Amino acid sequence: MPDLARPDGQAAPRGGWLRARLRAAPGAALAFAVLVLATAFVAAALPRAVDASADDALRAAYERARPADRALRATASAAPDAGSPAELRARVAPAAVDRADTALRRAVHAPLRLAAGQAAYGVHNTSPADTDDPALPRPSPDVAPKATLTAQAGLARHATLTRGRMPGPERAREGHLVQAAVTEATARRMHLAPGDTFHLPDRTGTGGSDVTVRITGVLAPHGSREQVAHSPFWNAEQSLARPSLLSIPPAGGGGTPKRYWHFTAFIHPKAAPALLSLRDGAELYFHHPLDTDALAGHQARQAAQDLTRLASGADAARLRESAGVGELTFETGLTETLAAFQRENSAVAPLLLIAALGLATTALMVLLLAALLTAERRADELALLRARGASLAGLAGRLLAESATVAVPAGALGTGLALAATDGTRSTAALTAAAAVTALAALALPVRAALAHRRVRSAPPRGDLTRRRPSRRRTVVEASTFVLAVAAVVALRQRGTGGRNSAQETAATGGADAAGTAGDTDLLLALAPVLVALAAALLLLRCYPLPLRLLERLTARSAGPVAFLGVARAGRAPSSAVSGPALLALLVALTVASFGGTVLTGIAHGRDTAALRAVGADARIEAPGAENLPEGMTEKVRHAPGVDTVTAYRAHDDGELTGVADAVTVALVDAPAYARLTGHDGLPSFSADALVPETSEASTDPLPALMSPGLARKLGNGAEYTDLVLPGLQLPVRPAVIREATPAAQQGDFVVLSRETVARARPDARGTALLAPNTLLAGGQAPHARTLRRLAAAAFPDTDTGPLVSLRAEERAEYADTVLQSGAEHLYTLAVLAAAGYSALAVGLSLAQTAPGRRALLARLRTMGLARRQGRGVLLLESLPLYVLTAAAGAATGLATVPLLGPGIDLSALAGTPDTLPVGLTADAPPLLAPPLALLALATLGLLAQARRGGGAADLRTENQEPA
């Protein structure tokens, strides 16, 4: 091995030394490069992936919104009270409208960007006007159709004339005759053709000076029906492309609503002054869709603030002056679209930050572990070089050059791969994180070596975990870590991660986006799982010597040498050099992986619970209106594929408990079948006999009922009773069973009675519609949706059965249908898998560090007469205590995070469930036990593999040699 300093005092050539070092240990250099590359890739990809998920979520929110909520929409009044007649005529002139639109576009700055060529602006009458012409169709004879006249710019670019001619600017009798064109759909529905006329009343309403509209042409919009349906030009105003059938609610809430047609006719922009004579005058409108491809998720907050500034403040005053059309009023649809995205993003961001910091800490620990193990492996070499005169600065510099030669190219390659593999719009955070990883990887070894070899030593101190006393510095560090962990847990339990309700308040007051939330969120709260893991690791390090001492005493008197040798070596070198850092890295990685597993399990459990609450069982079929289920429906559903249990009941949504509550959900059920279904749903079961009293009891006694806690509490939890009033029924009831939820009621207060008990108390109701079932619940592994819908369609042939059939699986799938939720869940899953991978890497590093010593040990034991089986026993007893205790501590720490951190973590934003149903961490065995068991299996297999390979005579010569 080349020296850092030659005997003659001349420095060895730097390049030759580096080449010699890399050739001496190519395997170690390659493993180090792979570690740095993978860590730099994760560090650079994670921020970019979060950004890409937010960008996709913003575009998805934009696509889900109504066309009116996707655009920057503003109006300016030209009503009679908005100015003098001359001012209003000048305001609606084409040049003035164009100038105002140009001013509006110039007032919009980045990050907002308007879609090029998608603007729709012009002038229309403020309120739709009645048309009393008898030739126009009337769905309700006493309600006249309504019409809107619009002078929208760019009509010729978006439509083709199919009949007649385009409307001209000619006006007669001071604007009381205007020319207009309609689309083919409008002409067909409203029975209009070129040459036809209809009339609109003017402001006076006398009828003597009505505005006459003459149809001059029929237009065909450019593009297919779907393109027209999504075109900003044809959706700028209601009923532009085709008439709309609108309804007027009946007075008093009863009766049939009245309906009428609303249609739009296009006039020439120069004829816009004619609109001033209509009722309520005219209005200028400007609709500009956003270019969402240019708006990133992290820019949503700034975009919303810019929209607010356009509507009020100094920017609004400057826009009003440059537009010259009076006060501009902005609609809130686009702002609400951005605010809805911000609320969801702000609720998800703290949870992603917890995963990101946990993964970052795990990667940091493994990188430091790799550096420490390398320094420990080369401790004799470095001590010899220091004894031969190498300076501390020279030693650190050469080690830095050696590490950087491998780390910098690997980090650069990992960063480049991450940038190419992800679609985020920002690279600053990714480059910063990857550069930090590369710098840490390059500096860790020289810094550790410099600290360990500050003084020249002739021989390294002997490690002994069972006898060594911790230093004061270590005690201070441990105490500080415990204090931080307690503070983080208390703060998280009190303040929480923000949830969806808090995110709504934050967004409403100018909250943060994903990046902003990550920056504003208290890092102490986000680091709570990691701090708990570090505290547990330090506690385990303190307690680790205790079981070793006990085992030493127990094995000292054992007959064979295997147990004593294995336990003795477990508390001494080389394990002592590896145990502390390895335990820290392993326990942090295990806790992060287990905590992530509980998060994902909690999300799945929350969605299952929410879907069950919404449906009531695995499937539900409701009769439309007040109808009853047909005879034999229950048996048909019972034989449907995937159905195990079925129950039918009568549901009432308008029950009343006299003096207790109104609008109570009441279910009259078959008690035995309903009790079985309740247990099948996983809800707390109850005995059917609790709802069916003895037949000897008086018919006037209160009927036992299953009630929600709120109702039962008002009735003394069974000590009192009251009357239940239903349409055609009045019965005394008392709470006999109290449950938080029941399959028949999705929300609110509920009362469940046995249908047979009600029939006994009211024989006159037996066999009537008062007790006839109108709802059916089915339980099973996977009820066949198509079969159930076919049965419902056959039972109710004249009804749209789509809303009548609900399935739990379909309801659950809807909770994860947003891009932000699914993307966040995928990122969380990848973070958990990465943490598990780092734990496996930590095991591999620690096993590789001690591999030469173990092979030499086996060789010595063989020369001393021990059998190969006994040598393997010594090897396992030497190393397994560390991994067994770490695995047990990892499982215990993962389990402890649920009660410690669970009250402060709301997963409803990730689950997508209703706000009324909170979702928290769930402690299930698989996510808690899988990482520790995998760790033990990996460590055991690695040790057995080393034992199988070692034990030869040649291994004696490798004890003091550096492994490749």
Buried (B, 14 or more C-beta within 10 A) or exposed (E): EBBBBEEEEEEBEEEEBBEBBBEEBEEBBEBBBEBBBBBBBBBBBBBBBBBBBBBBBBBBBBEBBEBBBBBBBBBBBBBBEBBEEEEBBBBBBBEBBEBBBEBBBEBBEEBBBBBEEBBBBBBBBBBBBBBEBEEBEBEEEEBBBBBBBBBBBBBEEBBEBEBBEBBEBEBEEEBBBBBBBBBBBBBBBBEBBBEBEBBBBBBEEEEEBBBEBBBBBBBBBBBEEEEBBEBBBBBBBBBBBBBBEBEEEEEEEEEEEBEBBBBBBBBBBBBBBBBBBBBBBBBBBBBBBBEBEBBBBBBBBBBBEBBBBBBEEEBBEEBBEBBEBBEBEBBEBBBEBBBBBBBBBBBBBBBBBBBBBBBBBBBBBBBBBBBBBBBBBBBEEBBBBBEEBBEBEBBBBBBBBBBBBBBBBBBBBBBBBBBEEBEBBBBEBBBEBBBBBBBBBBBBBBBBBBEBBEEEEEEBEEBEBBEEEEEEEBEEBBEEBBEBBBBBBEBBBEEBBBBBBBBBEBBEEEBBBBBBBBEEBBEBBBBBBBBBBBBBBBBBBEEBBEBBBEBBEEBEEEEEBBBBBBBBBBBBBBBBBBBBBBBBBBBBBBBBBBBBBBBBBBBBBBBBBBBBBBBBBBBBBBBBEEBBBEEEBBEBBBEBEBBBBBBBBBBBEEBBBEEBBEEBBBBBBBBBBBBBBBEBBEBEEBEBBBBBBEEEBEEEEBBBBBBBEEBBEBBEEBEEBBBBBBEEBEBBBBBBBBBEBBBBBBEEBBBBBBBBBBBBBBEEBEEEEBBBBBBBBBBBEEBBBEBBBBBBBEBBEEBEBEEBBBBBEEBBEEBBEBBBBBBBBEBBBBBBEBBBBBBBBBBBBBBBBBBBBBBBBBBBBBEEEBEBEBBBBBBBBBBBBBBBBBBEBBBBBBBBBBEBBBBBBBBBBBBBBBEEBBBBBBBBEEBBBBBBBBBBEBBBEBBEEBBEEBBEEEBBEBEEEBBE
